[in-house]
Amino acid sequence: MTLPKDSNRVKSENYQTPKGRDLNKVFFASLRVKDAGFLEKIDKLLDTAGLTEIFGQNNLVALKLHFGEKGNTTFIRPLFIKRIARFIEKGGAKPFLFDTTTLYRGARANAVDHIKTAFENGFNIGYPIIIGDGLLGNEKRNVEINKKQIKKASIAQLVFSSDAIVSIAHFKCHLLSAFGGAIKNIAMGCASKEGKLKMHSSIVPYVDKAKCISCGVCVTYCPVEAINIVEVASIDKKKCIGCGSCISVCNEGAIKITWDIELKKFQERLAEYCYAVALLKKERIFYINFLINITPSCDCFPSS
């Protein structure tokens, strides 16, 4: 892999990878508390797991999280995010919150709407919010990985510029990836719009005409106007980008995909995009998963 010219930020002079650090070790903390509260337990978990080992003094540390779509209530509580940011700040670094623009239409498709939605969902917690792929989602660079599905991964510019990344994922179910957690948070969340499109492009849903009631909800949520209704809904396969929005919003279960074909490619691409970010940042990624409010779908929809 050839790093960009300004990638020296990734190799900060005041940071050295701790020798013997076991990157595969997993730490757990129960939500049950007795003497101390859960916020104190977060501090203890981060300290025990060695979060401060991934960054140096004055490093810019990106907290990758999902701010929740407008109307959603199951995203990770801002109070928990603030506690993690404060822990990093006490360690001498400069934390900030970030996500990237969405592929689908909604309240996070551009940086202005995305930040406004984050504020509405309570993330005005005293730390900056930066949208990693820019105003419209086109500020990105490629990482060559030469894997089965992806040869070049289109990654948000901010990922290159930050010193370290802390992935803070809400673990939940997902219609396309089965589960959403650390891998999806990094893979989809650090990709530019171009990258998101590459990952989704193998998924082509179809309409079960017997179940469709022609309500038009799928038409409203389709980001590329690929769905029309005559008697029932129909999907233009040439326009479809495979984002899966229509599947999630159909209350009748009328929009489906061929699970054994399309999803395998999507999941492989998801893993390969996560690999691209891990290759770029090396040991300077820390993963936190919150197994709370486990929902049947992702936080991109109010219904979750």
Contacts in CASP RR format, 6 or more apart in sequence:
PFRMAT RR
TARGET T0000
AUTHOR 0000-0000-0000
METHOD contacts of the structure
MODEL  1
MTLPKDSNRVKSENYQTPKGRDLNKVFFASLRVKDAGFLEKIDKLLDTAG
LTEIFGQNNLVALKLHFGEKGNTTFIRPLFIKRIARFIEKGGAKPFLFDT
TTLYRGARANAVDHIKTAFENGFNIGYPIIIGDGLLGNEKRNVEINKKQI
KKASIAQLVFSSDAIVSIAHFKCHLLSAFGGAIKNIAMGCASKEGKLKMH
SSIVPYVDKAKCISCGVCVTYCPVEAINIVEVASIDKKKCIGCGSCISVC
NEGAIKITWDIELKKFQERLAEYCYAVALLKKERIFYINFLINITPSCDC
FPSS
1 143 0 8 1.000
1 144 0 8 1.000
1 145 0 8 1.000
1 279 0 8 1.000
1 280 0 8 1.000
2 144 0 8 1.000
3 10 0 8 1.000
3 160 0 8 1.000
3 280 0 8 1.000
4 141 0 8 1.000
4 160 0 8 1.000
6 160 0 8 1.000
6 161 0 8 1.000
7 160 0 8 1.000
9 60 0 8 1.000
9 160 0 8 1.000
9 161 0 8 1.000
9 162 0 8 1.000
9 163 0 8 1.000
10 160 0 8 1.000
10 163 0 8 1.000
10 280 0 8 1.000
10 281 0 8 1.000
10 282 0 8 1.000
10 284 0 8 1.000
12 55 0 8 1.000
12 56 0 8 1.000
12 59 0 8 1.000
12 163 0 8 1.000
14 56 0 8 1.000
14 57 0 8 1.000
14 58 0 8 1.000
14 59 0 8 1.000
15 55 0 8 1.000
15 56 0 8 1.000
15 59 0 8 1.000
15 163 0 8 1.000
15 284 0 8 1.000
17 282 0 8 1.000
17 283 0 8 1.000
18 53 0 8 1.000
21 53 0 8 1.000
21 283 0 8 1.000
23 283 0 8 1.000
25 49 0 8 1.000
27 45 0 8 1.000
27 48 0 8 1.000
27 49 0 8 1.000
29 41 0 8 1.000
29 42 0 8 1.000
29 44 0 8 1.000
29 45 0 8 1.000
30 41 0 8 1.000
31 38 0 8 1.000
31 292 0 8 1.000
33 41 0 8 1.000
36 44 0 8 1.000
39 79 0 8 1.000
39 80 0 8 1.000
39 83 0 8 1.000
42 80 0 8 1.000
42 83 0 8 1.000
42 84 0 8 1.000
42 87 0 8 1.000
43 83 0 8 1.000
43 87 0 8 1.000
46 84 0 8 1.000
46 87 0 8 1.000
46 288 0 8 1.000
47 87 0 8 1.000
49 286 0 8 1.000
50 286 0 8 1.000
51 87 0 8 1.000
51 88 0 8 1.000
51 166 0 8 1.000
51 286 0 8 1.000
52 88 0 8 1.000
52 91 0 8 1.000
54 164 0 8 1.000
54 166 0 8 1.000
54 283 0 8 1.000
54 284 0 8 1.000
54 285 0 8 1.000
54 286 0 8 1.000
55 61 0 8 1.000
55 88 0 8 1.000
55 93 0 8 1.000
55 163 0 8 1.000
55 164 0 8 1.000
55 284 0 8 1.000
56 92 0 8 1.000
56 93 0 8 1.000
56 163 0 8 1.000
57 92 0 8 1.000
57 93 0 8 1.000
58 92 0 8 1.000
58 93 0 8 1.000
58 94 0 8 1.000
59 92 0 8 1.000
59 93 0 8 1.000
59 94 0 8 1.000
59 163 0 8 1.000
59 164 0 8 1.000
60 93 0 8 1.000
60 94 0 8 1.000
60 96 0 8 1.000
60 161 0 8 1.000
60 162 0 8 1.000
60 163 0 8 1.000
61 88 0 8 1.000
61 93 0 8 1.000
61 94 0 8 1.000
61 95 0 8 1.000
61 96 0 8 1.000
61 162 0 8 1.000
61 163 0 8 1.000
61 164 0 8 1.000
61 165 0 8 1.000
61 166 0 8 1.000
62 95 0 8 1.000
62 96 0 8 1.000
62 98 0 8 1.000
62 130 0 8 1.000
62 158 0 8 1.000
62 159 0 8 1.000
62 162 0 8 1.000
62 164 0 8 1.000
62 165 0 8 1.000
62 166 0 8 1.000
63 81 0 8 1.000
63 84 0 8 1.000
63 85 0 8 1.000
63 88 0 8 1.000
63 95 0 8 1.000
63 96 0 8 1.000
63 97 0 8 1.000
63 98 0 8 1.000
63 127 0 8 1.000
63 165 0 8 1.000
63 166 0 8 1.000
63 168 0 8 1.000
64 98 0 8 1.000
64 99 0 8 1.000
64 165 0 8 1.000
64 166 0 8 1.000
64 167 0 8 1.000
64 168 0 8 1.000
64 185 0 8 1.000
64 186 0 8 1.000
64 189 0 8 1.000
64 190 0 8 1.000
65 75 0 8 1.000
65 76 0 8 1.000
65 81 0 8 1.000
65 97 0 8 1.000
65 98 0 8 1.000
65 99 0 8 1.000
65 168 0 8 1.000
65 169 0 8 1.000
65 185 0 8 1.000
66 75 0 8 1.000
66 76 0 8 1.000
66 99 0 8 1.000
66 169 0 8 1.000
66 170 0 8 1.000
66 185 0 8 1.000
66 298 0 8 1.000
66 299 0 8 1.000
66 300 0 8 1.000
67 75 0 8 1.000
67 97 0 8 1.000
67 99 0 8 1.000
67 108 0 8 1.000
67 114 0 8 1.000
67 117 0 8 1.000
67 118 0 8 1.000
67 121 0 8 1.000
67 123 0 8 1.000
67 129 0 8 1.000
68 75 0 8 1.000
68 108 0 8 1.000
68 117 0 8 1.000
68 118 0 8 1.000
68 121 0 8 1.000
68 299 0 8 1.000
68 300 0 8 1.000
69 106 0 8 1.000
69 107 0 8 1.000
69 108 0 8 1.000
69 117 0 8 1.000
69 299 0 8 1.000
69 300 0 8 1.000
69 301 0 8 1.000
69 302 0 8 1.000
70 106 0 8 1.000
70 107 0 8 1.000
70 108 0 8 1.000
70 117 0 8 1.000
70 120 0 8 1.000
70 121 0 8 1.000
70 302 0 8 1.000
71 121 0 8 1.000
71 302 0 8 1.000
72 121 0 8 1.000
72 299 0 8 1.000
72 300 0 8 1.000
72 301 0 8 1.000
72 302 0 8 1.000
72 304 0 8 1.000
74 170 0 8 1.000
74 172 0 8 1.000
74 293 0 8 1.000
74 295 0 8 1.000
74 299 0 8 1.000
74 304 0 8 1.000
75 121 0 8 1.000
75 170 0 8 1.000
75 299 0 8 1.000
76 168 0 8 1.000
76 170 0 8 1.000
76 290 0 8 1.000
76 292 0 8 1.000
78 121 0 8 1.000
78 122 0 8 1.000
78 123 0 8 1.000
78 125 0 8 1.000
79 125 0 8 1.000
80 290 0 8 1.000
81 97 0 8 1.000
81 123 0 8 1.000
81 125 0 8 1.000
81 168 0 8 1.000
82 125 0 8 1.000
82 126 0 8 1.000
82 127 0 8 1.000
84 95 0 8 1.000
84 166 0 8 1.000
84 168 0 8 1.000
84 288 0 8 1.000
85 95 0 8 1.000
85 96 0 8 1.000
85 97 0 8 1.000
85 125 0 8 1.000
85 127 0 8 1.000
88 95 0 8 1.000
88 166 0 8 1.000
89 95 0 8 1.000
93 163 0 8 1.000
93 164 0 8 1.000
95 127 0 8 1.000
95 166 0 8 1.000
96 127 0 8 1.000
96 128 0 8 1.000
96 129 0 8 1.000
96 130 0 8 1.000
97 118 0 8 1.000
97 123 0 8 1.000
97 127 0 8 1.000
97 128 0 8 1.000
97 129 0 8 1.000
97 130 0 8 1.000
98 129 0 8 1.000
98 130 0 8 1.000
98 131 0 8 1.000
98 132 0 8 1.000
98 158 0 8 1.000
99 108 0 8 1.000
99 114 0 8 1.000
99 118 0 8 1.000
99 131 0 8 1.000
99 132 0 8 1.000
99 189 0 8 1.000
100 131 0 8 1.000
100 132 0 8 1.000
100 133 0 8 1.000
100 137 0 8 1.000
100 156 0 8 1.000
100 189 0 8 1.000
100 190 0 8 1.000
100 191 0 8 1.000
100 192 0 8 1.000
100 193 0 8 1.000
101 108 0 8 1.000
101 109 0 8 1.000
101 110 0 8 1.000
101 111 0 8 1.000
101 114 0 8 1.000
101 131 0 8 1.000
101 133 0 8 1.000
101 134 0 8 1.000
101 136 0 8 1.000
101 137 0 8 1.000
101 193 0 8 1.000
102 108 0 8 1.000
102 109 0 8 1.000
102 114 0 8 1.000
102 196 0 8 1.000
102 300 0 8 1.000
103 193 0 8 1.000
103 196 0 8 1.000
103 197 0 8 1.000
103 200 0 8 1.000
103 223 0 8 1.000
103 241 0 8 1.000
103 243 0 8 1.000
104 221 0 8 1.000
104 222 0 8 1.000
104 223 0 8 1.000
104 243 0 8 1.000
104 244 0 8 1.000
104 245 0 8 1.000
104 300 0 8 1.000
105 221 0 8 1.000
105 222 0 8 1.000
105 223 0 8 1.000
106 113 0 8 1.000
107 113 0 8 1.000
107 114 0 8 1.000
107 116 0 8 1.000
107 117 0 8 1.000
108 114 0 8 1.000
108 117 0 8 1.000
109 223 0 8 1.000
110 135 0 8 1.000
110 136 0 8 1.000
110 137 0 8 1.000
111 131 0 8 1.000
111 134 0 8 1.000
111 135 0 8 1.000
111 136 0 8 1.000
111 137 0 8 1.000
112 135 0 8 1.000
114 131 0 8 1.000
115 129 0 8 1.000
115 131 0 8 1.000
118 124 0 8 1.000
118 129 0 8 1.000
119 129 0 8 1.000
123 129 0 8 1.000
130 158 0 8 1.000
131 137 0 8 1.000
132 139 0 8 1.000
132 156 0 8 1.000
132 157 0 8 1.000
132 158 0 8 1.000
132 159 0 8 1.000
133 139 0 8 1.000
133 140 0 8 1.000
133 156 0 8 1.000
133 157 0 8 1.000
133 158 0 8 1.000
133 191 0 8 1.000
133 192 0 8 1.000
133 193 0 8 1.000
134 156 0 8 1.000
134 157 0 8 1.000
134 158 0 8 1.000
136 193 0 8 1.000
137 156 0 8 1.000
137 192 0 8 1.000
137 193 0 8 1.000
138 192 0 8 1.000
138 193 0 8 1.000
138 194 0 8 1.000
139 156 0 8 1.000
139 157 0 8 1.000
139 158 0 8 1.000
139 192 0 8 1.000
140 154 0 8 1.000
140 155 0 8 1.000
140 156 0 8 1.000
140 157 0 8 1.000
140 192 0 8 1.000
140 194 0 8 1.000
140 195 0 8 1.000
141 154 0 8 1.000
141 155 0 8 1.000
141 157 0 8 1.000
141 160 0 8 1.000
142 152 0 8 1.000
142 153 0 8 1.000
142 154 0 8 1.000
142 155 0 8 1.000
143 152 0 8 1.000
143 153 0 8 1.000
143 155 0 8 1.000
143 276 0 8 1.000
143 277 0 8 1.000
143 279 0 8 1.000
143 280 0 8 1.000
144 151 0 8 1.000
144 152 0 8 1.000
145 151 0 8 1.000
145 152 0 8 1.000
145 153 0 8 1.000
145 272 0 8 1.000
145 275 0 8 1.000
145 276 0 8 1.000
145 279 0 8 1.000
147 272 0 8 1.000
147 275 0 8 1.000
148 268 0 8 1.000
148 272 0 8 1.000
149 265 0 8 1.000
149 268 0 8 1.000
149 269 0 8 1.000
149 272 0 8 1.000
150 198 0 8 1.000
150 269 0 8 1.000
150 272 0 8 1.000
150 273 0 8 1.000
150 276 0 8 1.000
153 191 0 8 1.000
153 195 0 8 1.000
153 198 0 8 1.000
153 272 0 8 1.000
153 273 0 8 1.000
153 276 0 8 1.000
153 277 0 8 1.000
154 191 0 8 1.000
154 192 0 8 1.000
154 194 0 8 1.000
154 195 0 8 1.000
154 198 0 8 1.000
155 190 0 8 1.000
155 191 0 8 1.000
155 192 0 8 1.000
155 195 0 8 1.000
155 273 0 8 1.000
155 276 0 8 1.000
155 277 0 8 1.000
155 280 0 8 1.000
156 189 0 8 1.000
156 190 0 8 1.000
156 191 0 8 1.000
156 192 0 8 1.000
159 165 0 8 1.000
159 190 0 8 1.000
159 277 0 8 1.000
159 280 0 8 1.000
159 281 0 8 1.000
160 280 0 8 1.000
163 284 0 8 1.000
164 281 0 8 1.000
164 284 0 8 1.000
164 285 0 8 1.000
164 286 0 8 1.000
165 186 0 8 1.000
165 190 0 8 1.000
165 277 0 8 1.000
165 281 0 8 1.000
165 284 0 8 1.000
165 285 0 8 1.000
165 286 0 8 1.000
166 285 0 8 1.000
166 286 0 8 1.000
166 287 0 8 1.000
166 288 0 8 1.000
167 182 0 8 1.000
167 185 0 8 1.000
167 186 0 8 1.000
167 285 0 8 1.000
167 286 0 8 1.000
167 287 0 8 1.000
167 288 0 8 1.000
168 185 0 8 1.000
168 288 0 8 1.000
168 290 0 8 1.000
169 180 0 8 1.000
169 181 0 8 1.000
169 182 0 8 1.000
169 184 0 8 1.000
169 185 0 8 1.000
169 287 0 8 1.000
169 288 0 8 1.000
169 289 0 8 1.000
169 290 0 8 1.000
170 181 0 8 1.000
170 289 0 8 1.000
170 290 0 8 1.000
170 292 0 8 1.000
170 293 0 8 1.000
170 299 0 8 1.000
171 179 0 8 1.000
171 180 0 8 1.000
171 181 0 8 1.000
171 289 0 8 1.000
171 290 0 8 1.000
171 291 0 8 1.000
171 294 0 8 1.000
172 179 0 8 1.000
172 180 0 8 1.000
172 181 0 8 1.000
172 293 0 8 1.000
172 294 0 8 1.000
172 295 0 8 1.000
172 296 0 8 1.000
172 297 0 8 1.000
172 298 0 8 1.000
172 299 0 8 1.000
172 304 0 8 1.000
173 179 0 8 1.000
173 180 0 8 1.000
173 294 0 8 1.000
173 295 0 8 1.000
173 296 0 8 1.000
173 297 0 8 1.000
174 180 0 8 1.000
174 184 0 8 1.000
174 297 0 8 1.000
174 298 0 8 1.000
175 244 0 8 1.000
175 247 0 8 1.000
175 248 0 8 1.000
175 297 0 8 1.000
175 298 0 8 1.000
176 203 0 8 1.000
176 244 0 8 1.000
176 247 0 8 1.000
176 263 0 8 1.000
176 266 0 8 1.000
176 267 0 8 1.000
177 183 0 8 1.000
177 184 0 8 1.000
177 266 0 8 1.000
177 267 0 8 1.000
177 270 0 8 1.000
178 267 0 8 1.000
180 298 0 8 1.000
181 289 0 8 1.000
182 287 0 8 1.000
182 289 0 8 1.000
183 270 0 8 1.000
183 271 0 8 1.000
183 274 0 8 1.000
184 270 0 8 1.000
184 274 0 8 1.000
186 273 0 8 1.000
186 274 0 8 1.000
186 277 0 8 1.000
186 278 0 8 1.000
186 285 0 8 1.000
186 287 0 8 1.000
187 199 0 8 1.000
187 270 0 8 1.000
187 271 0 8 1.000
187 272 0 8 1.000
187 273 0 8 1.000
187 274 0 8 1.000
187 277 0 8 1.000
188 196 0 8 1.000
188 199 0 8 1.000
188 270 0 8 1.000
188 273 0 8 1.000
190 273 0 8 1.000
190 277 0 8 1.000
191 198 0 8 1.000
191 199 0 8 1.000
191 273 0 8 1.000
195 273 0 8 1.000
196 243 0 8 1.000
197 241 0 8 1.000
198 269 0 8 1.000
199 266 0 8 1.000
199 269 0 8 1.000
199 270 0 8 1.000
199 273 0 8 1.000
200 241 0 8 1.000
200 242 0 8 1.000
200 243 0 8 1.000
200 244 0 8 1.000
200 266 0 8 1.000
201 241 0 8 1.000
201 242 0 8 1.000
202 242 0 8 1.000
202 262 0 8 1.000
202 265 0 8 1.000
202 266 0 8 1.000
202 269 0 8 1.000
203 242 0 8 1.000
203 243 0 8 1.000
203 244 0 8 1.000
203 257 0 8 1.000
203 262 0 8 1.000
203 263 0 8 1.000
203 265 0 8 1.000
203 266 0 8 1.000
204 235 0 8 1.000
204 237 0 8 1.000
204 240 0 8 1.000
204 242 0 8 1.000
204 257 0 8 1.000
204 262 0 8 1.000
205 235 0 8 1.000
205 240 0 8 1.000
205 242 0 8 1.000
205 244 0 8 1.000
205 246 0 8 1.000
205 247 0 8 1.000
205 255 0 8 1.000
205 256 0 8 1.000
205 257 0 8 1.000
206 235 0 8 1.000
206 255 0 8 1.000
206 256 0 8 1.000
206 257 0 8 1.000
206 258 0 8 1.000
207 232 0 8 1.000
207 233 0 8 1.000
207 234 0 8 1.000
207 235 0 8 1.000
207 254 0 8 1.000
207 255 0 8 1.000
207 256 0 8 1.000
208 253 0 8 1.000
208 254 0 8 1.000
208 255 0 8 1.000
208 256 0 8 1.000
209 232 0 8 1.000
209 254 0 8 1.000
211 252 0 8 1.000
211 253 0 8 1.000
211 254 0 8 1.000
212 232 0 8 1.000
212 233 0 8 1.000
212 252 0 8 1.000
212 254 0 8 1.000
213 252 0 8 1.000
213 254 0 8 1.000
214 229 0 8 1.000
214 231 0 8 1.000
214 232 0 8 1.000
214 233 0 8 1.000
215 251 0 8 1.000
215 252 0 8 1.000
216 227 0 8 1.000
216 229 0 8 1.000
216 233 0 8 1.000
217 249 0 8 1.000
217 250 0 8 1.000
217 251 0 8 1.000
218 227 0 8 1.000
218 233 0 8 1.000
218 245 0 8 1.000
218 246 0 8 1.000
218 249 0 8 1.000
218 250 0 8 1.000
218 255 0 8 1.000
219 225 0 8 1.000
219 227 0 8 1.000
219 228 0 8 1.000
219 229 0 8 1.000
219 233 0 8 1.000
220 249 0 8 1.000
221 245 0 8 1.000
221 246 0 8 1.000
221 248 0 8 1.000
221 249 0 8 1.000
222 245 0 8 1.000
222 246 0 8 1.000
223 241 0 8 1.000
223 243 0 8 1.000
223 245 0 8 1.000
224 239 0 8 1.000
224 240 0 8 1.000
224 241 0 8 1.000
225 239 0 8 1.000
226 235 0 8 1.000
226 236 0 8 1.000
226 239 0 8 1.000
226 240 0 8 1.000
226 241 0 8 1.000
227 233 0 8 1.000
227 234 0 8 1.000
227 235 0 8 1.000
227 236 0 8 1.000
227 246 0 8 1.000
228 234 0 8 1.000
228 236 0 8 1.000
232 254 0 8 1.000
233 254 0 8 1.000
233 255 0 8 1.000
235 246 0 8 1.000
235 255 0 8 1.000
245 300 0 8 1.000
246 255 0 8 1.000
247 255 0 8 1.000
247 256 0 8 1.000
247 257 0 8 1.000
248 297 0 8 1.000
248 298 0 8 1.000
248 300 0 8 1.000
248 301 0 8 1.000
248 303 0 8 1.000
249 301 0 8 1.000
249 303 0 8 1.000
257 263 0 8 1.000
277 285 0 8 1.000
278 285 0 8 1.000
295 304 0 8 1.000
296 304 0 8 1.000
297 303 0 8 1.000
297 304 0 8 1.000
298 304 0 8 1.000
END
